[in-house]
Structure formats: structure tokens, C-alpha cells
Amino acid sequence: MCMSRFLGSAALILSAIVPLHAQVQGDSRSAAQVASLVAQYDSAWNHRDTITVSRLLAPRYQYFTSRGGVSSRAETLRFLSAPDYLLEQAKRSELSVSVSGPVAVVRSRWRGQGTYRGEAFKDDQRCGQTWLYHERVWQLLSEHCAEIRPAPAPPSN
């Protein structure tokens, strides 16, 4: 089976499965499409597939980091393809998609671990994505992830 046919079949299967696990609001058909695109985006990211990630990112895509930084589309693609970035495991859960006209807002939890520039990382983040429907295509316009930190222990008496 050729790779493009396999990926097309996988996307079709994902579009049937992902919405069952996603909470949706608004246009359920569009929400299901966006949920499927989030799954494609995650798969492409996990496999360092810069071609697919590039196709899914809007030209003016911005990533807002949990530490207050901002990365452009080009910077994000450079990061993904950097040889010193290794994602060992990643999983998105708690997916919720809300669609209003040409805009979809996705809320999720993302957990991942790996190494970057020789330093190990282990992330547990609450993420928000804004997808825009333009010229018959949904694209990821912006993304923000905030680190989830355990609540501090109550003071002992």
C-alpha cells in the first residue's frame, strides 16, 4: 500500500474515531473535522513530519510557550526538524472542540517527554488551539500551552 493511500485511510479512520472521544460544541461536522486534524497534527509532530505540519499551520501561525515566549511558523518548523529535539512519547487527551463560523477553538491536555539540546523534559500542559477555516481548508492559526503544576501542599499545623 502506498504511503499516501495509507495516510488517507488513517485519516478516515481517525475522523470516525476521534469525535467519539472529543467533546464538541457548535457545528458537529466541522468539530469532527477539526478533531481529526488535531489527530493528524499530533501524529505528524510525533513522527517529525514537517511536510504535514507545514500544511496544517496557517501562514501567520504563532505558538505561545508556557514560559511566555512566542514562536513563528518558521521557528516552529525549525524546532520540529532540529536534530537535537527528540520526542520520546506524547499523548493528547481531554479534547474539546467548539466551532463558531470559520473559527474552531480546541482545548486539550498534552503530555510528552523527550530531550532538547541534551536536556530531558517532561511536560504536562493544558493547551488551546485556534483553527481557522479559510479557502475550504482548516488551518492551525495559534496555539498556547500552559504547564500544569501540582497544587502546593497545604501548610501543616
C-alpha positions in Angstrom: 0.0 0.0 0.0 1.4 3.4 -0.9 2.1 5.8 1.9 -0.4 8.5 0.7 -3.2 5.9 0.5 -2.3 4.6 4.0 -2.3 8.1 5.4 -5.6 8.8 3.7 -7.1 5.7 5.2 -5.7 6.5 8.6 -7.2 10.0 8.4 -10.6 8.5 7.5 -10.4 6.1 10.4 -9.3 8.8 12.8 -12.2 11.1 11.7 -14.6 8.3 12.6 -12.9 7.5 16.0 -11.6 10.9 17.3 -15.0 12.6 17.5 -16.3 9.8 19.8 -13.7 10.8 22.3 -14.0 14.6 21.8 -16.5 16.9 23.4 -17.9 19.0 20.6 -20.0 22.2 20.6 -21.4 24.1 17.6 -21.3 22.6 14.1 -20.7 18.9 14.9 -19.5 18.1 11.3 -16.8 20.9 11.4 -15.9 20.0 15.0 -15.3 16.4 13.9 -13.1 17.6 11.0 -11.1 19.7 13.4 -10.7 16.9 15.9 -9.5 14.7 13.0 -7.0 17.4 12.0 -5.7 17.7 15.6 -5.0 13.9 15.5 -3.2 14.3 12.1 -1.2 17.2 13.5 -0.2 15.2 16.6 0.8 12.2 14.5 2.8 14.3 12.1 4.5 16.1 15.0 5.3 12.8 16.7 6.8 11.5 13.5 8.7 14.7 12.7 6.7 15.0 9.5 7.4 18.7 8.7 5.6 18.5 5.4 2.2 17.6 7.0 2.8 20.0 9.9 3.6 22.8 7.4 0.4 22.1 5.5 -1.7 22.3 8.7 -0.1 25.5 10.0 -1.6 28.8 8.8 0.9 31.2 7.2 0.7 33.5 10.2 0.7 30.7 12.8 2.0 31.7 16.3 2.9 29.4 19.2 2.8 30.9 22.7 5.0 28.9 25.1 4.3 28.1 28.7 7.2 30.4 29.7 5.8 33.5 27.8 7.8 33.1 24.6 6.4 33.4 21.1 7.4 31.3 18.1 6.5 31.9 14.4 5.6 29.3 12.0 9.1 29.2 10.6 10.7 28.9 14.1 8.2 26.1 15.0 9.1 24.1 11.9 12.9 24.6 12.6 12.4 23.4 16.1 10.5 20.3 14.9 13.2 19.4 12.4 16.1 20.2 14.8 18.4 17.1 15.2 18.8 17.9 18.9 15.0 17.6 19.6 13.8 14.1 20.4 10.2 13.4 21.4 10.1 10.0 23.0 6.4 9.9 23.8 3.4 12.2 23.6 -0.3 12.0 24.1 -3.2 14.4 23.9 -6.3 13.9 25.9 -9.3 15.8 27.3 -10.1 17.1 23.8 -12.9 19.6 23.4 -13.8 21.4 20.1 -16.0 24.4 19.9 -16.9 25.8 16.4 -18.3 29.2 15.7 -18.4 30.1 12.0 -14.9 29.9 10.5 -13.2 29.6 13.9 -12.7 26.5 16.0 -11.2 26.5 19.5 -9.7 23.3 20.7 -9.0 22.7 24.4 -6.8 19.7 25.4 -4.2 18.3 27.7 -0.9 17.4 26.2 1.7 15.2 27.9 5.1 14.5 26.4 8.7 13.7 27.2 12.0 13.7 25.4 15.2 15.7 25.1 16.1 19.1 23.7 19.7 20.2 23.4 20.7 17.3 25.6 18.3 18.3 28.4 15.5 16.0 29.4 12.0 17.4 29.5 8.7 16.0 30.8 5.7 18.2 30.0 2.1 18.1 31.3 0.3 21.0 29.7 -3.2 22.5 29.2 -3.3 23.6 25.5 -5.6 25.9 23.5 -5.6 25.9 19.7 -7.3 28.3 17.3 -8.2 26.8 13.9 -9.4 29.0 11.0 -11.4 27.8 8.1 -10.3 29.8 5.0 -10.5 28.9 1.3 -12.1 25.5 2.1 -9.3 24.4 4.4 -8.9 24.3 8.2 -5.5 25.5 9.4 -4.0 26.0 12.8 -3.6 29.7 13.4 -2.4 29.8 17.0 -1.5 27.5 19.9 -0.8 28.1 23.5 0.2 25.6 26.2 0.5 26.3 29.9 2.3 23.9 32.2 0.1 22.1 34.7 1.7 22.2 38.1 0.6 20.2 41.1 -1.2 22.2 43.7 1.0 23.2 46.6 0.6 21.1 49.7 -1.4 22.7 52.4 0.6 24.0 55.3 0.9 21.6 58.2 0.0 22.7 61.7 
